[in-house]
Amino acid sequence: MNVLIVYAHPEPTSFSAAMKEAAQRVLAAAGHAVEISDLYAEGFNPAAGRHDFTDVANPVRFHYQTEQLHASKTAGFSAELAREQARLLRADLLVFIFPMWWGGLPAILKGWFDRVCAYGVAYADGKRFDQGYFVGRRAVLALSTGGTPERFSPGGYGDMGEVLYSVQRCILEYMGLEVMPPFVAYAVPRVDDIARRDDLWQWEARLLAIVGDAEWQARLRAREQEAAKNHADLAENA
């Protein structure tokens, strides 16, 4: 399997970093090809704008989605975006590792979705969900929190499924991805080293179960032509 880990944390000694390193180690040891987009280390710019494109469809009025579609047809994305999109398109499994900040994604990761998952590259009109470009492929969110499991309850911050709904449904499933239940390491600053080691062990086991799922592997290969046709349909209608 080709795996892309998109990692968003500025501190190399963080628990998120430990999750990233564990993922890379266990997947590579199992024979999978692993790429890492380390957004902070690479200086990824989360802000969308004209700088995303080497050419424009409309030099008078800037409309981001229009320019994304134009760039998808003309190879007109910036070098930064072209690199990230190539990684995205190679991946069978997408792994997103990040800390939860203010109930959601760090801005740098949200910016990665905004800029990299462009119109014409990751989705298009009529090419969403079951008709999306990434049908058959999988994604999983792996995050750490400062809050305890009790805080993520209907009477507190909300159930984690509700907290992550917009990311899982309106981004990942929207692109056609099969989304795995999130892996959540709760209250990382509040627990001891033994609990953190147990979280990492469970994380490694979860990853191996995801990539080692024979039924998914068969489904992924069976839907490759379908995904390719979804891309071809856009080119034919351009």
C-alpha positions in Angstrom: 0.0 0.0 0.0 1.0 3.6 -0.6 0.5 5.6 2.6 0.6 9.4 3.0 1.0 10.7 6.5 0.0 14.4 6.8 1.5 15.6 10.1 0.7 18.9 11.7 2.5 19.8 14.9 5.4 22.3 15.4 7.1 20.5 18.2 9.4 17.5 17.4 9.1 16.1 20.9 5.3 16.2 21.0 3.1 13.2 21.4 1.8 13.9 17.9 5.4 13.5 16.7 5.6 10.2 18.5 2.4 9.1 16.8 3.9 10.1 13.4 7.1 8.2 14.1 5.3 5.1 15.3 3.1 5.2 12.2 6.1 5.5 9.8 8.0 2.8 11.6 5.3 0.1 11.8 4.0 0.7 8.3 7.4 0.6 6.7 8.3 -2.5 8.7 5.1 -4.1 7.3 6.3 -3.4 3.7 4.2 -0.4 2.9 5.5 2.7 1.0 5.2 5.7 3.4 5.5 9.4 2.5 5.2 12.2 5.1 4.1 15.7 4.6 5.5 17.4 7.7 3.6 20.7 7.3 5.5 22.8 9.9 8.9 21.4 9.0 8.3 22.1 5.3 7.0 25.6 6.0 3.7 24.9 4.4 1.7 28.0 3.8 -2.0 27.5 4.9 -3.3 30.7 3.2 -4.9 30.3 -0.2 -4.4 33.0 -2.8 -3.1 34.0 -6.2 0.3 32.6 -5.2 -1.2 29.1 -5.7 -1.1 29.4 -9.5 1.5 30.0 -12.1 -1.2 31.3 -14.5 -4.7 32.6 -14.2 -8.0 32.0 -16.1 -9.3 35.4 -15.2 -6.7 38.2 -14.6 -9.5 40.7 -13.8 -11.5 39.0 -11.0 -9.9 36.3 -8.8 -12.2 33.4 -8.0 -10.3 30.6 -6.2 -12.3 27.6 -7.4 -12.3 28.7 -11.0 -8.5 29.1 -10.8 -8.2 25.7 -9.2 -10.0 24.1 -12.1 -8.0 26.0 -14.6 -4.7 24.9 -12.9 -5.9 21.3 -12.8 -6.2 21.3 -16.6 -3.0 23.3 -17.4 -0.6 22.0 -14.7 -0.7 25.5 -13.4 -0.3 25.0 -9.6 2.6 26.3 -7.7 5.5 23.9 -7.0 4.4 23.6 -3.4 0.9 22.5 -4.3 2.0 20.3 -7.2 4.3 18.4 -4.8 1.5 17.9 -2.2 -1.1 16.9 -4.8 1.3 14.3 -6.3 1.6 12.8 -2.8 -2.1 12.9 -2.3 -2.9 11.2 -5.6 -0.4 8.3 -5.0 -1.9 7.4 -1.6 -4.1 4.4 -1.0 -4.3 5.3 2.7 -4.3 8.9 4.1 -3.3 9.3 7.7 -3.8 12.7 9.4 -2.0 13.3 12.7 -2.6 16.4 14.7 -3.5 17.9 18.1 -7.0 19.1 18.6 -7.0 22.9 19.0 -10.1 24.8 19.7 -12.3 21.8 18.9 -10.9 21.2 15.4 -7.9 21.1 13.0 -4.8 23.3 13.4 -5.0 26.1 10.9 -2.0 24.7 8.9 -3.9 21.4 8.3 -7.1 23.1 7.4 -5.1 25.1 4.9 -3.6 21.9 3.5 -7.2 20.7 2.7 -8.2 24.1 1.3 -5.2 24.4 -1.1 -4.2 20.8 -1.9 -7.6 19.2 -2.3 -8.4 21.5 -5.1 -11.4 21.6 -7.4 -10.5 19.4 -10.4 -7.9 17.5 -8.4 -9.8 16.1 -5.4 -13.4 16.7 -6.5 -15.6 18.3 -9.1 -19.3 18.8 -9.9 -21.1 15.5 -9.6 -17.9 13.8 -8.4 -18.4 13.6 -4.7 -19.0 10.9 -2.1 -19.7 7.6 -3.9 -18.9 9.2 -7.2 -15.7 10.8 -5.9 -12.2 10.6 -7.2 -11.0 8.6 -4.2 -13.5 5.8 -4.0 -12.0 2.7 -2.5 -9.2 4.5 -0.7 -9.2 5.0 3.0 -8.4 7.8 5.5 -8.0 8.0 9.3 -7.7 10.9 11.7 -5.3 10.4 14.5 -5.4 13.1 17.2 -4.4 14.0 20.7 -6.4 16.1 23.1 -5.8 17.9 26.3 -9.3 17.0 27.5 -10.4 13.8 29.1 -12.9 11.4 27.5 -15.5 12.7 29.9 -15.2 16.2 28.5 -16.0 14.9 25.0 -19.5 13.9 25.9 -23.0 15.3 25.0 -23.0 17.4 28.2 -19.5 18.7 27.6 -17.7 19.5 24.3 -19.8 17.0 22.5 -19.2 13.5 21.4 -16.0 13.1 19.3 -18.0 11.9 16.3 -19.9 15.2 16.4 -16.8 17.3 16.9 -15.1 15.7 13.9 -18.2 15.4 11.7 -17.4 18.3 9.4 -13.9 17.0 8.7 -14.9 13.4 8.2 -18.1 14.0 6.2 -17.6 17.3 4.5 -13.9 16.8 3.5 -12.9 13.1 3.5 -16.1 11.3 2.6 -16.9 14.2 0.3 -13.8 13.2 -1.8 -15.0 9.6 -1.9 -12.7 8.3 0.8 -13.7 5.4 3.1 -13.2 7.0 6.6 -12.1 4.9 9.5 -13.1 5.6 13.1 -10.7 8.2 14.4 -7.9 7.3 16.8 -8.0 9.6 19.8 -5.3 9.8 22.5 -7.2 11.6 25.2 -5.7 13.9 27.9 -2.1 13.3 26.7 -0.7 16.0 29.0 -2.6 14.6 32.0 -1.6 10.9 31.9 1.6 9.1 32.7 4.2 7.6 30.5 2.7 4.1 30.8 -0.6 5.4 29.5 1.1 7.2 26.6 3.0 4.1 25.6 -0.2 2.1 25.7 -1.8 4.7 23.4 1.1 4.3 20.9 0.8 0.5 21.0 -2.9 0.8 20.3 -2.2 3.2 17.5 0.2 0.9 15.8 -2.2 -2.0 16.1 -5.0 0.1 14.6 -2.9 1.0 11.6 -1.8 -2.6 10.9 -5.5 -3.6 11.1 -6.5 -0.9 8.6 -3.8 -1.7 6.0 -4.0 -5.5 6.6 -7.7 -5.7 5.9 -7.9 -8.1 3.0 -11.5 -7.2 2.2 -10.6 -3.5 1.8 -7.6 -4.4 -0.3 -9.8 -6.3 -2.7 -12.4 -3.5 -2.7 -9.7 -0.9 -3.4 -8.4 -2.7 -6.4 -11.9 -3.4 -7.7 -12.7 0.3 -7.6 -9.5 1.6 -9.2 -11.1 1.7 -12.7 -14.2 3.5 -11.3 -12.0 6.2 -9.7 -10.1 6.6 -12.9 -13.3 7.0 -14.8 -14.4 9.7 -12.5 -11.3 11.6 -13.4 -11.7 10.9 -17.1 -15.2 12.2 -17.1 -14.0 15.6 -16.0 -11.4 15.7 -18.7 -13.9 14.7 -21.4 -16.4 17.5 -20.2 -13.7 20.2 -19.9 
